[in-house]
Each structure stands twice: as structure tokens, then as C-alpha cells.
């Protein structure tokens, strides 16, 4: 890492830390925030080469910090680097996560711990470390990428569902503790999103495209940009300055509609438009 400071005054002059940026939702979040003028710290367990190049191509100042967010030492070092390089942080997006599709009775303790470590402990460690910088400055926004699986139960995902329910609980608790000190904490709860990350979920036979599309009132998967735009809204105090402690579903109405499938499908045109950004679904992430 170099030791120069960002040029405050170009773009927003704001700095965002985004995790899980090598692909999917995290990459698109980084691109959208870069386009809005943020300088970016990109965190992932693998080097996010393509994302870093895409972000820098917009003219944004960006650095990558590679490591495991479940490691307290890594998170502490990341916060130190943010402080040394930028001297501030305005937004933290806890996006990194892992999926596990295994019946509860077959889920091992090691599998359970790894999912909870990445999906819940990691966001806590980052929120604590980066939140301290925000609290010292008197302002900031933390956006946790939870899931509709944090609002409802979904079979064969005991560890994943528990981690996302916990992440929403963490969101609400930090919102209560820190809102009065200028730090807002919110969660985005995606439905099924077209990404590279969870190709194995669908490949395992756990569900099909039709299972999801028939269940979503809007008749499509989300695109990463759908989630990224919600994140950008929650990160920006000018647009969401009094929004704190919310768990915002971005799911095409999945959590709102209790209709049965035949009733739901009768309310649609025969061929609803595909606005997911991909005409041939490859995979899905919750």
C-alpha cells in the first residue's frame, strides 16, 4: 500500500470498505460506489484483481486488502490500513459470505462454525473495528448484506439461515447503540440473485430457476445491481439519513406475498420481462 492520501474534494471525498468483492454482489457494490465518487478499500479472501481494475478504471482511488474476515488479526490490520491511508471511513458494506445447502441432521459442527464465522462473526469484527473509526469521527453508515433467509426459514440451510438471522439481530442492536452517536446501521435482505458465487447451490439439485421465478411476484431473479443500488441508498446520509436499524428486503416481493403458486401466476402476463441482466440464468445467491 502507498502512503498518499485521497484527494478529498474529488467525487464525494468519502471512503467505503466493501467485503467479498471478487465477484457477484460485492463487485457490483464496489462499482456503484466508485461511480458515486467513493474511494474504496476492497476486502476479499482472494485477490480481487478484476474488481480492482474495474474500480480504478472509473478514476476511483482503490486498494485491495486480502485476508479472512473471520480473523481478528486481519480485521484489526485492515482497520489500521484504512486509518493510515485515508484517515477516515464513511461506509462499511459487510457483503462477504458463504452458503451451505445441507439438511440440518447432516450438518457437521465444523460446517456450522465456518458459516457462522464468515457470515456473522466476520461482520461483527469489521463493524467493531471500522465502527470505532466512525464513532470517533461522529458519523458513518454500515450496511450488512443479510438475506430473506434471515427473515424466514428455508429448508436445508440451518447454518446459513441462523447466520443471517443473527446478522439482522446484530444490525438492529448496533443501530440502537450507535445511532445516537451518528453511525447508522442497516441491512439489505436480497432474495435470489444471479451471481457466480452460488452456482454450486443450483448445480447440487437443491432448486431450479422455475422454483425461484414462480415464487417471486415480479417473476425474475434479482441482478447484483438491484442490491448494489439499495446499498448505495443506505450508505448515503443525504438519501437515507434518518433510516437506521432497518432490514430492507430486495426480493421482488418474495417476503410480501403469501399467495399459492397458481394464484400468483394468474396475476402475471404469460411472459414477464426479464430484467435480471441475464437471459440464461447461471446460478443463484441468497
Protein Blocks (a to p, Z undefined) as FASTA:
>chain_A
ZZbdcdehiajlpacddehklgcjllmmmmmmmmnopacddddfbdcfklmmmmmmnopa
cdddeddfklmklmmmmmmmmmmmnopafbdcdfbccdddddfklpcfklmmmmmmmmmm
mmmmmmmmmmmmmmmnopacdddddbfklmbccehilmmmmmmmmmmmmmmmmmmmmmmn
opacddddddddddfklmmmmmnopacfklmmmmpmnopacdfklmmmmmmmmmpmklmm
mgghiacddehhmmmpccdfklmmmmpcfbdcdfeopabdfbdcZZ
